[in-house]
Amino acid sequence: MSYSTIPVPEKLHAFVRHVWVIEFGQERATSVGEEVGRLFSIYADGCPGLIFQQSENGLLLNQKKKLSPVFLYGQTVAPIDMHSAGRSGMIVVCFHPYALHSLFKFSAKELTDDCLDISLLSAVRGRQLRDRLWNTGTAHEQVSMLFNYLEQVVEKNKAMADLGMAHATSRLFQSNGKMPLPALQRMLNLSPRTFERRFEQYIGISPKLFSRIAQFQAALKHLQSGKFDKLSDIAYTYGYADQSHFIRNFSRFTGLSPLRWQKHAYAGEDASDFPGMTRPI
């Protein structure tokens, strides 16, 4: 697997956090007739995004739904598994938490734990984008096309970052989910009900759930580092009531216990800043 991070153009800084280019070679079978492939998992990280994927045999979502070559995905609460066989690659554009509504003008809640073929959007010609990406040879050119597409969306929809939601999500990330929600409501001069409604419209989930995801992500990074003696150290550091509480929450967002996740992660080829893992199957 090859993996690289691409700088984000200044025009898109308000909407895009990261861009990753990931390419996989052909997996080798260990016996004659064995089917080989790759599992690509994404976990809750508080951010929606856009993926362009190019696979010889297509990409399956949770072994059921065949994914479009270019699609938007919303907030990921339940873990998402994507399966591919043969040579494949993808470009992942990770948005800021509030960007879906800001860019595309639909409620982010509509896309929570779901994805949408970008050719179905009327903002800018998504079908042309899909065809051009598929027929372009290099990842560098494909990334440039995606940036150009997003810049056109910004211009056509007169997209602007919501400063209130940007501030709220930033504070929750910085505090590892510990920032009291009433304090955020006072900062933004919003009633609890208005704050929650606006949060769900822009972010796609409730503020409380977003706080739990920020807490989980901080704990996950600590687990990845390996710098701990026992799981209870991580649990107490990030505000979980006890080790069992940490394990339950971790399992909800990954589908695995922390120890099982570690075994899978060590067997895989994970990038330290990517919210998931990839491994041969």
C-alpha positions in Angstrom: 0.0 0.0 0.0 1.2 3.5 -0.8 -0.2 6.5 1.2 0.2 10.2 0.9 -1.3 13.4 2.3 -2.0 16.3 -0.1 -1.9 20.0 0.9 -5.3 21.7 0.7 -5.6 24.9 -1.4 -6.2 28.1 0.5 -9.6 28.6 -1.1 -10.8 25.4 0.5 -9.3 25.7 3.9 -12.6 26.6 5.4 -14.2 23.4 4.2 -11.5 20.7 3.8 -9.4 19.4 6.7 -7.3 16.6 5.0 -6.8 14.9 1.7 -5.4 11.4 1.5 -4.3 9.4 -1.6 -4.2 5.6 -0.9 -3.2 3.0 -3.5 -3.3 -0.8 -3.1 -1.5 -3.4 -5.1 -2.8 -6.9 -6.0 -3.0 -9.1 -2.9 -1.4 -12.5 -3.2 -3.4 -15.7 -2.7 -1.9 -18.2 -0.3 -3.5 -21.2 -2.0 -4.8 -22.0 -5.5 -8.4 -20.8 -6.0 -8.4 -18.6 -2.9 -10.2 -15.3 -3.2 -8.2 -12.3 -1.9 -9.1 -8.7 -1.4 -8.9 -5.9 1.1 -11.0 -4.5 3.9 -11.1 -0.8 4.3 -12.7 0.4 7.5 -13.7 3.9 8.5 -14.5 4.9 12.1 -16.3 7.8 13.7 -14.1 10.9 13.6 -16.7 13.7 13.6 -16.1 14.6 9.9 -18.0 13.9 6.6 -16.2 13.7 3.3 -15.9 12.8 -0.3 -14.3 9.7 -1.8 -13.2 8.9 -5.3 -12.5 5.2 -5.6 -11.1 3.3 -8.6 -11.2 -0.5 -8.2 -10.8 -3.3 -10.8 -13.8 -5.1 -9.4 -15.8 -2.3 -7.7 -16.1 -1.4 -4.0 -18.7 -2.9 -1.8 -20.2 -1.2 1.3 -20.6 -3.6 4.2 -20.5 -6.5 1.6 -23.9 -5.4 0.2 -24.1 -2.1 -1.7 -21.9 -1.4 -4.7 -20.5 2.1 -4.3 -20.4 4.8 -7.0 -16.9 5.9 -8.1 -17.4 9.3 -6.5 -19.6 9.7 -3.5 -20.2 11.9 -0.4 -20.4 10.3 3.0 -21.9 11.8 6.1 -21.1 11.5 9.8 -19.9 7.9 10.6 -21.4 6.6 13.8 -21.5 2.9 13.1 -18.2 1.6 11.6 -18.2 1.4 7.8 -16.5 -1.5 6.0 -15.6 -1.3 2.3 -14.4 -4.4 0.4 -12.3 -4.5 -2.8 -10.6 -7.1 -4.8 -7.7 -6.6 -7.2 -5.7 -3.4 -7.7 -7.5 -0.4 -6.3 -7.0 3.1 -5.0 -8.9 6.0 -3.6 -8.7 9.7 -2.9 -10.4 10.7 0.4 -11.3 14.3 1.0 -12.1 14.8 4.7 -14.3 17.8 5.3 -14.6 19.9 8.4 -17.6 18.7 10.5 -19.9 21.5 9.4 -19.0 21.5 5.7 -21.7 19.3 4.1 -24.5 21.8 4.8 -22.3 24.8 4.1 -21.2 23.4 0.7 -24.3 21.5 -0.6 -27.2 23.2 1.3 -28.9 20.0 2.5 -29.2 19.0 6.1 -26.2 17.0 7.1 -28.5 14.7 9.1 -29.8 13.3 5.9 -26.4 11.7 5.2 -25.5 10.4 8.7 -24.3 6.8 8.4 -25.0 6.9 4.6 -23.4 8.0 1.3 -24.6 9.7 -1.9 -23.6 9.3 -5.5 -22.2 12.8 -6.3 -23.6 12.6 -9.9 -27.1 13.0 -8.3 -26.3 16.4 -7.0 -27.3 19.5 -9.0 -24.8 21.9 -7.5 -22.2 21.3 -10.2 -22.0 18.6 -12.9 -21.2 15.6 -10.8 -21.6 13.1 -13.7 -19.0 14.9 -15.8 -16.6 14.9 -12.8 -17.0 11.1 -12.4 -16.3 10.4 -16.0 -13.3 12.8 -16.1 -11.8 11.3 -13.0 -12.2 7.7 -14.2 -10.4 8.6 -17.5 -7.5 10.5 -15.9 -4.3 8.7 -15.5 -2.6 10.2 -12.4 -3.7 10.7 -8.8 -2.2 14.3 -9.0 -4.5 15.2 -11.8 -7.5 13.6 -10.1 -6.9 15.5 -6.9 -6.7 18.8 -8.9 -10.0 17.9 -10.5 -11.6 17.3 -7.1 -10.3 20.6 -5.8 -11.6 22.4 -8.9 -15.0 20.8 -8.5 -15.2 21.9 -4.8 -14.1 25.4 -5.7 -17.0 25.5 -8.2 -19.4 24.3 -5.6 -18.2 27.0 -3.2 -18.7 29.7 -5.9 -22.1 28.5 -7.2 -23.6 27.9 -3.8 -22.0 31.0 -2.2 -20.8 28.6 0.5 -19.5 30.1 3.7 -18.3 28.3 6.9 -20.7 28.7 9.8 -18.4 30.3 12.4 -20.6 29.3 15.3 -20.5 25.6 14.4 -16.8 25.8 13.5 -16.1 27.2 17.0 -18.3 24.6 18.7 -16.8 21.6 17.0 -13.2 23.0 17.4 -13.7 23.5 21.1 -15.1 19.9 21.5 -12.2 18.5 19.6 -9.6 20.5 21.6 -11.2 19.4 24.9 -11.5 15.7 23.9 -15.2 16.0 24.2 -15.1 17.4 27.8 -16.3 20.9 27.0 -19.6 21.4 28.8 -22.4 21.9 26.2 -24.2 24.6 28.3 -21.0 26.7 28.1 -20.9 26.4 24.3 -24.6 27.4 24.1 -23.8 30.5 26.2 -20.8 31.4 24.0 -23.0 31.2 20.9 -26.0 32.9 22.6 -28.3 30.0 21.6 -31.0 28.2 23.6 -30.4 24.5 24.2 -33.1 23.5 21.6 -31.8 25.9 18.9 -28.2 24.8 19.5 -29.2 21.1 19.1 -31.3 21.8 16.0 -28.6 23.8 14.4 -25.9 21.3 15.3 -27.9 18.4 13.7 -28.5 20.5 10.6 -24.8 21.4 10.0 -23.0 18.5 11.6 -25.5 15.7 11.2 -25.6 14.4 14.8 -26.4 15.7 18.3 -23.8 17.7 20.2 -23.7 15.0 22.9 -22.9 12.3 20.3 -20.3 14.5 18.7 -18.7 15.0 22.2 -18.5 11.2 22.6 -16.9 10.9 19.2 -14.3 13.5 20.1 -13.6 11.6 23.3 -13.3 8.3 21.4 -10.9 9.7 18.9 -8.6 11.0 21.6 -8.6 7.6 23.3 -8.1 5.9 19.9 -5.0 8.0 19.2 -3.6 7.1 22.7 -4.3 3.4 22.0 -2.5 3.7 18.7 0.6 5.2 20.4 1.0 2.2 22.6 2.1 4.5 25.4 0.1 3.0 28.3 0.4 0.2 30.8 -3.3 -0.9 30.9 -6.6 0.1 29.3 -7.9 1.7 32.5 -5.1 4.3 32.1 -6.7 5.4 28.8 -10.2 5.1 30.3 -9.5 7.5 33.2 -7.4 9.9 31.1 -10.3 10.6 28.7 -13.1 10.8 31.2 -14.6 7.3 31.0 -16.2 6.1 34.2 -14.2 2.9 34.1 -12.5 0.4 31.8 -15.8 -1.3 31.0 -17.4 2.0 29.9 -14.4 2.7 27.7 -14.6 -0.8 26.1 -18.4 -0.4 25.4 -17.9 2.9 23.7 -14.9 1.8 21.7 -16.8 -1.2 20.5 -19.8 0.9 19.4 -17.6 3.0 17.1 -15.3 0.3 15.7 -17.2 -3.0 16.1 -14.1 -4.3 18.0 -12.9 -4.4 21.5 -9.7 -2.3 22.1 -7.5 -5.4 22.3 -9.0 -6.9 19.1 -8.6 -3.6 17.4 -4.9 -3.6 18.3 -4.4 -7.0 16.8 -6.1 -6.0 13.6 -4.2 -2.7 13.5 -0.8 -4.3 13.9 -1.6 -6.7 11.1 -2.8 -3.9 8.8 -1.1 -1.0 7.1 -2.6 2.0 8.9 -1.7 5.7 8.5 -1.4 7.4 11.8 -3.8 10.3 11.0 -6.4 8.3 9.0 -9.7 7.5 10.9 -9.8 3.8 10.2 -7.6 0.9 9.0 -7.0 -1.2 6.0 -5.9 -4.8 5.8 -5.9 -7.8 3.5 -8.7 -10.3 3.8 
